[in-house]
């Protein structure tokens, strides 16, 4: 089995191609797609599902829109004419270029043209504008996972994609996140973000810790184990911190809390014991174990090359960030590896969807294409080329997946590791309409402590800021 590609190939900017061309449209220069998942930075858009945007989708759907059309009414369906293409807009890098070329070669009557927007933030803003105007939407829309509550809350704008063909295709939590209370499926999952732990084996050796990935995994089965090992590491190697950022550990721990901010009826409850425990645990270890760097910032990036930290929570997409920031090939002496473990069990960080708006005049073709490109075979091809972990049950069990390795990470069996990590996921945090906004405030509270703020005062400010959101 050939190892995974060790490098992301950036896409050069290009102007929009005329309809009928089979090659993809590149309107920006996207980096790794997972650059749109984390709160608190321009590159990470996890926190920016604003209440106003959700309100516009949920409450403003029947308002007058472009041309006065009913936005919940399905567009008149038409055959694709000669020279006309089926359109899809993605953000960042989904790894679809080669797949779309493959589809176009096999389907001369249904040619697909892709538009790429570099960041989810940018595409989300444009998407909201197009939804309110009820015109200009592509036939297939890429959706960041944390925006799915907006689609589920307003399913009348989206085609129900459920069918016998795709029944049971995805991991349960991915399907549930895209399913309405009455059973409509408004999105096909493109990938998932099961988490492992990536670690610097060379730094472990310097600190006198085991470097074998199985031995490392055995030492951090719980969060208590993980932090205790960090204490041991820093005592032995005080010039290096244990983990990359307080914010990443907070996010990792939150991914295991079922109701971190809102109850199932969307009632806000940020003073629940589980959330407070995450906050107190992370801020309690800030001084000794954390770099105190803002994740995705310049100091965080520099930490990959200057022995700044030894471990990092590591969903599949994080590997590209590690490669890009450390250097590929890695500088002499730097040795990254991956342990098949995540403290406390399983956790998922990331993953997107494809949806079909009812404004599309080619819904049958759009659904056919979306089903094909998210089928196990295609998600495996994306995994091999790009590293995005499939959300497909069959793909996660496929020999192609299970035999995959990554040379950059000491030939770690990444396919088996991430398949195991996906199977370990038992909790998916509830995402109510205020989830992303509250998450941003929570991360702000963590960051204030990193910068020397009092943990108690910062928590009180967080609670007050959340109250102001309601």
N, C-alpha and C positions, 0 to 999 in steps of 0.2 A: 504494500500500500504506500503510495507516494505521500510524503509529508505535506502538510498544509503549506500554502504559499506564505512566505514570511514577510511580505511587504504589501502595503496598500498602494495602488497606482493612482495618483491623483488625476482627475479628469480635467482636461483643459477647457477653457471657456469657448463658447461658440454661439453664433446667432441662431435664432429659431429657423429650422429647416422648413421648406414648404411642405404642405400636406402631400402625402403619397410617397414620401421618402421613408425607407424602412429603418434607416439609422436613427439612433436616439438623439434627442435634443438636449443640449447642455447649455443652460443659461447662467450657470455659476461654476465655481470651482470647489465642489464639496470635498470635505475631508471624511474621515470615518463617520458613519452615520451615528454612532453612539455618542458623538459630540453633541447630542441634543437632549440628553436625558437628565442632567444634574442641575439642581437649583443653584441660584446665586451667581451665575456668570453669564456673559454674553453668549458663550458657546454652548451653554447647557440650558435647555428651556423647560425643564421638568416643572418649575414652579409657576409658569406663566399661563396656566389655564384660568384666566381671570373670571371673576363673577360676572362682569359685564358681558364677556364673550359667551359664557354659558347662558346668560339671560337672553341674549340676542337670539341664540339658537332655540332655546326652550320656549320662551315667551313671545318672541317676535315672529314666529314662523308664519302666522296667518295674516301678518301685516301686508300692506301693499308692497309688491316687489317689482322687479324689472318687468315691464310690459303688462303689469297688472295681473299676471298669471298666479294661480293658486300654487304656492310652493310645495304643497303636499300632494299635488296631482301629478301622476306619472306623465312624462313627455310622450308625445306620439312617437311610436316606434317606426324606424325606417331602416331599410337595407343600406349597408355601406356602399356608396357609389364609387365609380372608378376614380382613383386618385385620392379618395378620402381615407383617413386613418382612424383607428381606435386610439384614444389618448389616455395616458396615465401620467400623473404628477407624483413624484417621490421627493424625499428630502435627504440630504446627505448622500450616503452610498449604500444602496440596497443590494448591490452586486447583480443588477438585472441586465446589464448591457449585452452580455453574451447570450443570455436566455432569450431576450427579445429578438436577437438576430436569429436564434434557433427557431423560435415561434414563427417569425416572418417568413423564413425559408420554407416552413412546412405548411403555412396557411396563407397562400397568395391572395385570398379573398378577404382576409381579416388582418390587415397590416396594422401594427402597433407602433406608436410613436411616444417616446418618453420625454418628459420635461423634468429636469432635476433642479431643485432649489437647495441651496447649500445648508440652510439651518431650518429646523422645525419651527422655530419662532417666526421666521419670515413666511413660511408656508401656512402656518396657522392663521396669521393675520390676514393673508390673502384669501385663505379659505373662508374665514368669517365674512369678509367683504363679498365674496362671490355668493355665499349662501344667502346673505341678506338681499342681494340684487337678484337672486334666482336666475342667474345666467353666467355663462363663461366657465362653468365647472367642467373638468375633464370627465371622461367616461369611467375612469378608475381613480380613486383618491387614496393616497397613503396617509395613514393616521397614526400618530404616536400613541402608545398604549394608554397613557394617562389622560388622553382626550376622549377615550371611548365612553366614559360616563355621559358626555354631552350627546353622543350619537344614540346611546341607549335611552336617554331621556327624551329624545326627539326622533323616534324611529320612522315617523311618517315622511321624513325627508329622504330615506334611504331604502334601497331595494332589500327585501328579505332574501338572503343568500342561502338559506337552509335548503338542503336537498338530501336525498338518500345517498348520493355520490360522496358527499363530504361528512356524513354522519360518523361521529367517533374519530375523525381524522386527527384532531389536535389534543394536546394536553387539556385536561378538564378545566383548569383554572383559566386557560386562554380562551376557551369557548365560552365559559360562564361570563367572562368580562365583556363579551360582545353579544350577549343574548338578552333580549328584553323579557320582562315578566311574563308576557304571553307567548314566548318561545321563538320570536323572530331573531334571526342571526344577521347582524348588520355589519359584520366584518370577518374576513378570513385572516387568521394569524400568519404573519410572515416569519417570525422567529421568536425566541424566548431568551431570557437572561439568567439561567441558573448560575449560581455563584460557587466558586471554589476559593482557595487562597493561593495567590502567587507569592513567591518568596525568593530572596536572594540567597542562594545556597552558599555562595562564597562568604557572605557576611555571617551566616549561621556557623560556618566552619571557624571563622575567626573568633566567634563568641563561645566556642566549645560546645555547640549544639549539634544534634544529628543533622545530616544533610539529605539522607535518603527520604524520598517523598512519602513512603509508607510510614516510616518512623516519625516523620514530621506530622503527618495526619493523625497519628495516634496521640500526639501531645496536645492537640487543640480541638478536642471534640465538643467542648462547651466554651462559653464565653469566659467563665472563670478560669478555665485552663489556658485559654488564649492570652488573657491579660497576665496571668501568673508567669507564663512562658516569656511574655514581653518584659516583665520585671527582671527575670533572670538574664535575658539578652542584654538589656540596657546596663545592668550592673557589670556585665562582662565587657561590654563595648559601649561606653558612655558617649562616645562621639556620634553615635547613630541612634535614631529614634526607631521605635518598634513598627509604627504604621504611618502611612502617607499623610493622613489628614483626619482630624476629629470628625469632620463632616462625612467622610466616607464610612467611618465606623458607625456613626449615627444612622446613616442611610441603611447600612447592612443590617443593623439591629432592628430598625423599623420594619424592614421587609419580612420580619417574622412575627409582627404584631397584627392580629386580625383586625382590630378596630383602633388604630392609633389616634385618630383625631375626631372621627364621627361614628355614631352608632348606625345600625342598619336602617333606621328611619331618618337618617341625615341630621339627627340632633348632634350638635357639637359638644364634645366632651374631651377637653385637653388636660384635665386634671385627673385622668384615670391612672391607676397605679402602674400599669405597664409602660405608659409613656413617660411618667415621672422616673421610673427605674432606668429607662434608656438614657434620659437626660443626666441623671445623677451618676450613672456608670461612666458615660463618656466624659463628662466634665471632671469627674473625680480622677481620671487618668490623664488629663490633658498635660499636666506639667511634666510628667516623667516619660510618657510613652508616645505622645503626639509630636509631629513636626510643627504643629500650630499653623501650617500653611493653609491657604485657601485652595481647596481642590480646583484644579484646572488653571490656577494662576501661575505666574512666573516662578515663584519660589517652589511650588509643587513640582513644576516641570523640571526645575534644576535638581531636585532631590533624586531623580532617577540616575543622574550621572555623578553626583558628588557623595555617594553613599549616605544619602539623607535618611533613608528608612529601609527596613528589612522585609516588610510584608504589606500586602494590599488586597482588599476584597476584590475578587477577580471573576466577574461574569465573562462569558466568552469574548465579548466585544472589547473588554479591557486590554486584551492581549495586544491589540493594534496600538493602543495608547502607550503601552510599555515599550513596544518595539520602536515606535516613533520617537519617544522621549529619551530612551536609553541610547538609541543608535542601532542600526542594522547593517552590518553585523555588530554585535555588542562589543564595546571596548574591551581590551584585554583585562582579564581578571574579574569581569562582571558575569555572573552565572545565574540566570533566572530559571526557576523551576515552578511546578504547579503541584500542590497537594490535593488529593481527592478527599476534601473535607471542607465543611463550613461550620464554624462554631454554632452550636445550638440546633443543628439539623440542616434543613435546606432553606434556600432563599432565592427569590427571583428579582433581578434588577434589569428592567428593560424589556423591549419587544414591541413590535408594531403590527399594523393591520392594513388590509386593503378593503375599501368599501366602494359601493356603486351608488351614486346619487340618482334619485328618480328623475332628475333633469336630463339624464343621458337618453338620447334617442336610440341607443344601441345596447340596451341592458342585457339582452341575451348573450351577445358577443362579449360584452364586458365581464359578465359572470363566468362565461366559459374560459376566458383568458385568465381571470383572477384565480379560478379553481386550478387551472393548469400550472400557473407559476408558483402557487403555494402548495402544490402536490409534493409528496415525499421526495420524489426523484429530483425535482427542481430545488427544493430546500437543501438537499444534500450537496448539489452542485454549488450552491451559494456558500455552504459551510466549507467545502474544499477550497474554493477560490478566495473567500472573504473572511471566513471564520465565524460568521453569525450562526448561532446554535439553532437548529431546527425546533419548531414548536410542534412538529409532527410526531405522533407516537411511533408510527412505522419507521420514520427516518431515524429516530433515536435508537431503534433496535436493529438497524440495518448494518451488515458487516462493513460496508463502506465507512459508516460513522464509527463503528466500534474499533476499527483497525487504524483510524487516523492518528497520526502523531504530529508534533510540532517541533522542528529542529531547533528553533530559537529557544525553546524552553527545555533544553537538555533531552530532546526527543521524548518528551512527556506524551503518554497516550491520551491526548486531549479528547478524542472521540469518546472513549470509555469513561473518562473522568466527567465530562459534561453530561453524558447520558445518565451516569449515576447521580450527578448533582440534580438533574431534572427530576429523577424519580424520588429524590429526597424531599422535594417541595411539598409541604402539607398545608401551608398557610399562605394566603395571598391577601395583603392588606386591603381593607374596604376603601374604595375611592368614591366618596361622596362629592358633591359639587364644589366643596371648599377645600378638598384635599390638597391640591397643588399650592394654593395660596397659604394654607396653614403650614405646609411643609416648608415653604420658603421662610416663614416667620420662625419656625423651629430651628432651621439651619442658621438663621441670623443670630438666634440666641446662643447656639453653640459657638459661633464665630466670635461673639462678644467675649465669651469666657477665654477663648484662645488669645484674644488681644489684651487680656489682663482684667476683664470685668469680673465682678462678683457673681458667682453662680446663682445665688438667691435673687439678687436684683435683676439679673438677666431673665430668669424664669418669670418673675412678676411682670416684666415688660412684655414678654411673650404672651402671657395670659391676657394682658390688657389689649395687645394688638389683635389677638384673635377675637376678643369681644367686639372690637371696632369693625371687624369684617362682617359681622352678622346684622 
